[in-house]
Amino acid sequence: MTESQVTWRRIPLAWNVPPDLQSYYATNLHVLRTEHEFIISFFEAKMPVLVGRPDELEAKLDQIGSIQADCVARIIVAPDRMREFVETLQHSLEKHAPNNGGENPC
């Protein structure tokens, strides 16, 4: 049988999320577009816990130069798949909006 005689068909994916897969909370993301792909980096910024009187809080805030955001995942996506991912995310966001009083959560 030659390749031209092969009947192509779809084979479903068996979605697997390993039970020990670490989940992270993404507070920020960065998207870099190259000629052939999108590179999406997800970051988690942990805010400092500040307690004290208002004047003490002001002094502590003045001392903070920056808050570190650690990259917790980086995903590389082909442009064609990126379009599909964005459409899927948009659809999910639209379905989520009625649960937030109809307002767009972004």
HUDA-V189169 format. One record per helix or strand of 3 or more residues. SS is the DSSP state (h for helix, s for strand). FROM is the first residue (numbers start at 1). TO is the last residue. If there is no record, write none. Layout:
ss->[SS | SS]
from->[FROM | FROM]
to->[TO | TO]
This chain:
ss->[h | s | s | h | s | h]
from->[3 | 28 | 38 | 54 | 69 | 79]
to->[5 | 33 | 45 | 63 | 77 | 100]
